[in-house]
């Protein structure tokens, strides 16, 4: 009986303990595609950190986010958004395009610091 009570008390302590805050949670950045252009076209992000890039397609036609440097390629339907997870990135410039409108839709993540 005593072991049972100790087990229940230990379980209650685990359940009541607050979840630890994770220092390595990815940082979130946003851009949109509007009139077949990225806005903002360039985002400065911290080097050495995991990132989430949310790309919203505000146009009424599909877009294809693509970046060889980031290893990402996603088709984004009109009015929808895509989540791209990257990093940690070394300091540098990481270009991306809307492959369907690559003559005008160009942007970059600029990883600074480290």
C-alpha positions as CSV (number, residue, x, y, z in Angstrom):
1,X,0.0,0.0,0.0
2,X,2.8,2.4,0.9
3,X,4.5,1.9,-2.6
4,X,1.1,2.5,-4.2
5,X,0.8,5.8,-2.3
6,X,4.3,6.9,-3.2
7,X,3.7,6.0,-6.9
8,X,0.5,8.0,-7.0
9,X,2.3,11.0,-5.3
10,X,5.2,10.8,-7.8
11,X,2.8,10.7,-10.7
12,X,0.8,13.7,-9.4
13,X,4.0,15.6,-9.0
14,X,5.0,14.9,-12.6
15,X,1.5,15.9,-13.9
16,X,1.5,19.1,-11.9
17,X,5.0,20.2,-12.9
18,X,5.0,23.0,-15.6
19,X,6.3,22.0,-19.0
20,X,9.9,23.2,-19.5
21,X,10.4,26.2,-21.8
22,X,12.5,25.0,-24.7
23,X,15.2,27.5,-25.8
24,X,15.5,25.7,-29.1
25,X,11.9,26.4,-30.3
26,X,12.0,27.6,-33.9
27,X,11.5,31.3,-34.6
28,X,8.6,32.2,-37.0
29,X,8.9,34.6,-39.9
30,X,6.3,35.6,-42.5
31,X,6.1,36.8,-46.0
32,X,3.4,36.9,-48.6
33,X,3.1,36.6,-52.3
34,X,1.0,39.5,-53.6
35,X,0.8,40.6,-57.3
36,X,3.3,37.9,-58.0
37,X,6.0,39.4,-55.7
38,X,7.2,38.6,-52.2
39,X,6.3,41.1,-49.5
40,X,8.7,41.5,-47.8
41,X,11.1,40.2,-50.3
42,X,14.0,39.9,-47.9
43,X,13.9,38.7,-44.3
44,X,16.8,39.0,-41.9
45,X,16.9,36.0,-39.6
46,X,19.3,34.9,-36.9
47,X,22.0,32.5,-38.0
48,X,22.3,29.3,-36.1
49,X,18.6,29.0,-35.2
50,X,15.8,26.8,-36.4
51,X,13.2,28.7,-38.3
52,X,9.7,28.5,-39.5
53,X,8.8,30.5,-42.6
54,X,5.1,31.0,-43.3
55,X,4.4,32.0,-46.9
56,X,0.9,33.3,-47.6
57,X,-0.3,33.3,-51.2
58,X,-2.5,36.4,-51.5
59,X,-2.9,36.0,-55.3
60,X,-5.8,34.4,-57.0
61,X,-3.5,31.9,-58.8
62,X,-1.2,29.1,-57.4
63,X,2.4,29.8,-56.5
64,X,5.4,27.5,-56.1
65,X,7.8,28.5,-53.3
66,X,11.2,27.1,-54.2
67,X,14.7,27.4,-52.8
68,X,17.5,25.0,-53.6
69,X,19.6,26.6,-50.9
70,X,16.9,26.0,-48.3
71,X,16.0,22.6,-49.7
72,X,12.3,23.6,-50.0
73,X,9.7,23.4,-52.7
74,X,6.0,23.8,-52.1
75,X,3.0,24.6,-54.3
76,X,0.7,27.1,-52.5
77,X,-2.9,27.3,-53.7
78,X,-4.5,30.8,-54.1
79,X,-5.4,32.2,-50.7
80,X,-3.6,29.5,-48.8
81,X,-0.3,29.4,-46.9
82,X,2.6,27.0,-46.6
83,X,4.9,26.3,-43.6
84,X,8.6,25.8,-44.5
85,X,10.9,24.6,-41.7
86,X,14.6,25.4,-42.1
87,X,17.8,25.7,-40.2
88,X,19.8,26.1,-38.3
89,X,21.4,28.2,-41.1
90,X,24.9,29.4,-41.3
91,X,25.4,33.2,-41.9
92,X,24.6,34.0,-45.5
93,X,22.0,34.7,-48.1
94,X,19.4,32.1,-49.0
95,X,17.4,33.1,-52.1
96,X,13.9,31.8,-52.9
97,X,11.5,32.3,-55.8
98,X,7.9,31.6,-56.9
99,X,8.8,29.2,-59.7
100,X,5.6,30.0,-61.5
101,X,6.5,33.7,-61.7
102,X,10.3,33.6,-61.3
103,X,10.9,36.7,-63.5
104,X,9.3,38.9,-60.8
105,X,8.8,36.9,-57.6
106,X,12.2,36.7,-55.9
107,X,13.2,36.9,-52.3
108,X,15.8,35.8,-49.7
109,X,16.4,34.9,-46.1
110,X,19.5,36.7,-44.9
111,X,21.0,34.8,-41.9
112,X,23.0,37.2,-39.8
113,X,25.1,36.8,-36.7
114,X,26.2,33.5,-35.1
